[in-house]
Amino acid sequence: MENFYKHFNLWLPSPLQKLQKIEKTNLNIFVKRDDLIHSDISGNKFRKLKCNLKYAFDSGYKELIAFGGAFSNLLYTLSVISKEMNVAATFYIRGDGFDPNNPTLRFIKSNGVKMIFMSRTAFKNIRNREYLDTLQKQHPSSYIIPEGGSNSLAIPGSGEIIDEIILQLGRNPDYILMDLGTGGTFAGVLNNVPDQTNLLGIAAIKGVDWNSTLTDIFEGEMGFLKKKNWSINEDYHFGGFAKYNNKLIDFINQYRSKYGIPLDPIYTGKLVYALDDLVKKNYFKNNSTIVWVHGGGLQGIQGFNYLHGNAIH
C-alpha cells in the first residue's frame, strides 16, 4: 500500500466542516468531508477499498474484478486505480453495452479497463456465492471485489471514520448520519461507534433486509445486533435506488448554493434531505452535536445530468 499512497495525494484525515447557517435550531451540525479525500478516489469508496486493495496487492493478485451498474462510483474509482497502479482490471457491468455518451463508461474506457456487459437478469448472479466461486476458479490470479466493495475487509477502513471524527471534535458526537447502499461503510462505522453516539442510517434503496445484509458483511458475526444505539430509516429513498423527484433535485441545488457542498441524487442528496427534514421535525435532542458523513460519489452527478438534462447545477 505504500506504493499506492505514492501514486495518490490523499487528504487524510478528511476535513470536518461545521455548518454555520442552520436557522432556528440550537443544534451543532458538522459534515465529514470524505468527498474531499481525492477527486477520483473519494468518500466511502476509498474507505471500503483500502483494506481490500492491501490484501490484493500483498497477496500477489495480478488483476482486479469488480461489478456495478453503468454509472457505478466503485467502477469509476477502480478504473483510476487500475490505470495508475498498472494493474489489469475487468468490470462486469449491468447494461446492454457500451454507450460512448455515458460519462462514467467513457471515463472507465479511457483508463483501459476491460468491460463485460450483462443483462439485468444475468447480473443478479453476481450476488450468488456459487457464481462467484466459479468465477474465482476461472480467474485464479484475479482478486474479486464484491458489488459496492462491501465485505468484511471494508469494515476496518470504514471504521476509521469514527476515529477521525472523535479526534477532530475532541469528543463523541451525539449523532452520526450516513446513507446506505450496499452497507459496507455503515458496517464499519457501526463496528466502531461508541455507546454515547447514536448512529442513524438513511437507506437510499428500498426493500432491503438490512440485518441480513449486515450479517453477511460481518461474515455471520451478529454482535452488532446487541448494540442499541443505531437504527436505519427507510423513509427517504424516494421510491428506490436512483429514484428521485423534483423536490429532491431542488433541495440539492439549493443546498449547494447555500453551503457550497455538492450532493449527488443517488446517496448524499437523500441523506441530507432526510437530515434537514428530521431537524424540522425536532427529531434530535436539544444542543446535540450531529455529524453527517459525505460519502463522495459526486461523479454520479454527470451521469444523472446526462440522463436528465443538466438538472443538477
Stockholm file with secondary structure:
# STOCKHOLM 1.0

chainA/1-313         MENFYKHFNLWLPSPLQKLQKIEKTNLNIFVKRDDLIHSDISGNKFRKLKCNLKYAFDSGYKELIAFGGAFSNLLYTLSVISKEMNVAATFYIRGDGFDPNNPTLRFIKSNGVKMIFMSRTAFKNIRNREYLDTLQKQHPSSYIIPEGGSNSLAIPGSGEIIDEIILQLGRNPDYILMDLGTGGTFAGVLNNVPDQTNLLGIAAIKGVDWNSTLTDIFEGEMGFLKKKNWSINEDYHFGGFAKYNNKLIDFINQYRSKYGIPLDPIYTGKLVYALDDLVKKNYFKNNSTIVWVHGGGLQGIQGFNYLHGNAIH
#=GR chainA/1-313 SS CHHHHHHCCCCCSCCEEECCCCTTCCCEEEEECGGGSCSSSCHHHHHHHHHHHHHHHHTTCCEEEEEEETTCHHHHHHHHHHHHHTCEEEEEEESSSCCTTCHHHHHHHHTTCEEEEECHHHHGGGGCHHHHHHHHHHCTTEEECCGGGCSTTHHHHHHHHHHHHHHHHTSCCSEEEEEESSSHHHHHHHHHCCTTSEEEEEESSSSCCHHHHHHHHTTTCCGGGGCCSEEEECSCSTTSTTCCCHHHHHHHHHHHHHHSCCCCTTTHHHHHHHHHHHHHTTCSCTTCEEEEECCCCTTHHHHHHHHHTSCCC
#=GC SS_cons         CHHHHHHCCCCCSCCEEECCCCTTCCCEEEEECGGGSCSSSCHHHHHHHHHHHHHHHHTTCCEEEEEEETTCHHHHHHHHHHHHHTCEEEEEEESSSCCTTCHHHHHHHHTTCEEEEECHHHHGGGGCHHHHHHHHHHCTTEEECCGGGCSTTHHHHHHHHHHHHHHHHTSCCSEEEEEESSSHHHHHHHHHCCTTSEEEEEESSSSCCHHHHHHHHTTTCCGGGGCCSEEEECSCSTTSTTCCCHHHHHHHHHHHHHHSCCCCTTTHHHHHHHHHHHHHTTCSCTTCEEEEECCCCTTHHHHHHHHHTSCCC
//
